Amino acid sequence: MSDLVAIVYPSEAKAEEVRQKILKLQSEYLITISDAVIAVRTGDSVKLNQLVNTTMVGAAGGSFWGLLLGLVFLNPLLGVALGAGAGAISGAFTDFGIRDQFMKDLASKVKPGDAVLFLLI
């Protein structure tokens, strides 16, 4: 059973500092983190700073599989390009851990410039 914790900080730098300390605790096997996201309210919008950029991970995996498939059809460059594009699109639509819309809704209620650290423990 996971617990969701949301803590408001006066700046993104302070929230990032705390997140790094918690990740250090995880590397020492004192805590298990499923997701750690910083949401920053800037004016009317909310920016999410996730641990894993799913778009980049999808593009990297897609380009690898595209290269392999491209080698089969004797066109590896086209395979890499198509694989990276398809992987980036699928990665952009992937959401794991804490729901993005929930974090944006909650972070929109804090003062502009404040940051909310979401931890799924």
C-alpha positions as CSV (number, residue, x, y, z in Angstrom):
1,M,0.0,0.0,0.0
2,S,1.5,3.3,-1.1
3,D,1.0,6.7,0.7
4,L,0.8,10.0,-1.2
5,V,2.4,13.0,0.4
6,A,2.2,16.6,-0.9
7,I,4.4,19.3,0.7
8,V,4.4,23.0,-0.3
9,Y,7.7,24.8,-0.5
10,P,8.4,28.5,-1.1
11,S,10.6,27.8,-4.1
12,E,11.4,25.1,-6.6
13,A,15.0,25.0,-5.5
14,K,14.0,24.1,-1.9
15,A,11.6,21.4,-3.2
16,E,14.4,20.0,-5.4
17,E,16.8,20.0,-2.4
18,V,14.4,17.9,-0.3
19,R,13.7,15.6,-3.3
20,Q,17.4,14.9,-3.6
21,K,17.7,14.1,0.1
22,I,14.8,11.7,-0.1
23,L,16.3,10.0,-3.2
24,K,19.5,9.7,-1.2
25,L,17.5,7.9,1.5
26,Q,16.1,5.6,-1.1
27,S,19.7,4.7,-2.3
28,E,20.5,3.8,1.3
29,Y,17.4,1.5,1.3
30,L,15.7,3.5,4.1
31,I,12.6,4.4,2.1
32,T,11.0,3.2,-1.2
33,I,9.8,5.9,-3.6
34,S,7.5,5.0,-6.4
35,D,7.3,8.6,-7.8
36,A,8.6,12.0,-6.8
37,V,7.3,15.0,-8.7
38,I,7.8,18.8,-8.2
39,A,4.9,21.0,-9.4
40,V,5.7,24.7,-9.8
41,R,3.0,27.3,-10.2
42,T,4.1,30.1,-12.5
43,G,1.4,32.6,-13.0
44,D,-1.7,30.8,-14.2
45,S,0.1,27.6,-15.4
46,V,1.6,24.7,-13.5
47,K,4.9,23.0,-14.6
48,L,5.6,19.4,-13.6
49,N,9.2,18.4,-13.0
50,Q,9.1,14.6,-13.1
51,L,11.9,12.2,-12.3
52,V,11.6,10.3,-15.5
53,N,11.0,12.0,-18.9
54,T,8.8,9.5,-20.6
55,T,9.1,11.2,-23.9
56,M,12.9,10.8,-24.0
57,V,12.7,7.2,-22.7
58,G,10.1,6.4,-25.4
59,A,12.2,8.0,-28.1
60,A,15.4,6.1,-27.1
61,G,13.6,2.8,-26.9
62,G,11.7,3.4,-30.2
63,S,14.9,4.3,-32.0
64,F,16.6,1.1,-30.8
65,W,13.7,-1.1,-32.0
66,G,13.5,1.0,-35.2
67,L,17.2,0.4,-35.9
68,L,16.7,-3.3,-35.5
69,L,13.7,-3.4,-37.7
70,G,15.4,-1.1,-40.2
71,L,18.3,-3.5,-40.4
72,V,15.9,-6.2,-41.4
73,F,14.5,-4.1,-44.3
74,L,18.0,-2.7,-45.2
75,N,17.1,0.9,-44.2
76,P,18.4,1.5,-40.7
77,L,18.3,5.3,-40.8
78,L,14.6,5.4,-41.7
79,G,13.9,2.8,-39.0
80,V,15.7,4.9,-36.4
81,A,13.7,8.0,-37.4
82,L,10.4,6.3,-37.5
83,G,11.1,4.4,-34.3
84,A,12.2,7.5,-32.4
85,G,9.1,9.4,-33.5
86,A,6.7,6.6,-32.6
87,G,8.5,6.1,-29.2
88,A,8.4,9.8,-28.4
89,I,4.6,10.0,-29.2
90,S,3.8,7.0,-27.1
91,G,6.1,8.2,-24.2
92,A,4.3,11.6,-24.2
93,F,1.0,9.9,-23.7
94,T,2.3,7.6,-20.9
95,D,1.5,8.5,-17.4
96,F,2.6,6.4,-14.5
97,G,2.8,7.0,-10.8
98,I,0.8,10.0,-9.6
99,R,-1.9,11.3,-12.0
100,D,-0.7,14.5,-13.8
101,Q,-4.1,16.2,-13.7
102,F,-4.4,15.7,-10.0
103,M,-1.0,17.3,-9.4
104,K,-1.8,20.2,-11.6
105,D,-5.2,20.8,-9.9
106,L,-3.6,20.8,-6.4
107,A,-0.7,22.9,-7.4
108,S,-2.9,25.5,-9.0
109,K,-4.2,26.3,-5.5
110,V,-0.9,27.5,-4.1
111,K,0.7,31.0,-4.5
112,P,2.6,31.7,-7.7
113,G,6.2,30.8,-7.3
114,D,5.5,28.1,-4.7
115,A,6.4,24.5,-5.5
116,V,4.6,21.3,-4.3
117,L,6.6,18.2,-3.8
118,F,4.5,15.1,-4.4
119,L,5.9,11.8,-3.1
120,L,4.4,8.3,-3.7
121,I,6.0,6.3,-0.8
